[in-house]
Amino acid sequence: MKKIILFDGVCHFCDKSVQFIIKHDPAGNFSFASLQSEKGIQLKKDYHIPEELDSIILIEGNRYHSKSAAALKIARELKGGWKLFYSFILIPRPIRDTVYDLIARNRIKWFGEKADCELPPPDVRKRFL
């Protein structure tokens, strides 16, 4: 079963992160949906993901991971040395999530919003739900 990544569709940093994941996931293990899309909203309901959670979310099987846990589990699946970042999972989650929350709180201020959406090529487009 494919793993699904839910992301903030208006955040420039989040969009660039999705492009990075696509580039480093040549096997196509991940599918994507924005949190604001109909599919993203439905998946949040289906997996009982709290409404106010607007961080990156990784859905695997019948459970979901959010914030730093999602980011690290995604890194573990990427091609190349990015797998090494998974070792940060040993840091207690409250500490990891404090750093994650700092970046998340400032992501729009630091990286801006997306003004428009680029249309990905067909081979990438099929990975979006």
Stockholm file with secondary structure:
# STOCKHOLM 1.0

chainA/1-129         MKKIILFDGVCHFCDKSVQFIIKHDPAGNFSFASLQSEKGIQLKKDYHIPEELDSIILIEGNRYHSKSAAALKIARELKGGWKLFYSFILIPRPIRDTVYDLIARNRIKWFGEKADCELPPPDVRKRFL
#=GR chainA/1-129 SS CCEEEEECTTBHHHHHHHHHHHHTCTTCCEEEEETTSHHHHHHHHHTTCCTTCCSCEEEETTEEEEHHHHHHHHHHHSSSGGGGGGGGGGSCHHHHHHHHHHHHHHHHHHHCBCSSCCCCCHHHHTTBC
#=GC SS_cons         CCEEEEECTTBHHHHHHHHHHHHTCTTCCEEEEETTSHHHHHHHHHTTCCTTCCSCEEEETTEEEEHHHHHHHHHHHSSSGGGGGGGGGGSCHHHHHHHHHHHHHHHHHHHCBCSSCCCCCHHHHTTBC
//
